[in-house]
Amino acid sequence: MIAVVNATPLIALALLEGLDLLRELFGQVVVPPLVYHEVAVQGRGRPGADALAAADWILVRAPSSSPAIEPLLLGLDAGELQVLLLARELVADWVLLDERLGRRVARAMGLPVKGTIGVLLAAVHAGLMDRDTCWADAQRLTSSGIRVHPAVLCWLADQLERSGE
């Protein structure tokens, strides 16, 4: 399975010391160069930078095509656009994005999208973490400054309750 990952899920999972979940859930984890640079180079000293730099199992790869339109005209940043182009090129099984607009554009392109909270839930379903840890991690994200929409937290609570039945 191939997952192409944007910056926010990398940072959020690193904050939780859960970057390895990506390796355990997906066979191949790919990050475009602009995203790698944003997190590991520009973000040096911030959450996620060291974890990403040390994750030698993450493949850094640029899309072979260039965007036909300026990313800002779509409201995306250049890293998000690289994620979408690369995911389409690789026929990725998952695009990991947290930003609402990026997710909307990915869906419009026919790409399967999952966010950080979805990754945590997938880890529960895969037996890599229990429901209580998943919920606690979601709470830790919100308390550490990662924005999680309240509706997403309600969805997670519902999914965790259903998985316990």
Secondary structure, 3 states (H helix, E strand, C coil): CEEEECHHHHHHHHHCCCCHHHHHHCCEEEECHHHHHHHHHCCCCCCCHHHHHHCCCEEECCCCCCCCCCHHHHCCCHHHHHHHHHHHHHCCCEEECCCHHHHHHHHHCCCCEECHHHHHHHHHHCCCCCHHHHHHHHHHHHHCCCCCCHHHHHHHHHHHHHHCC
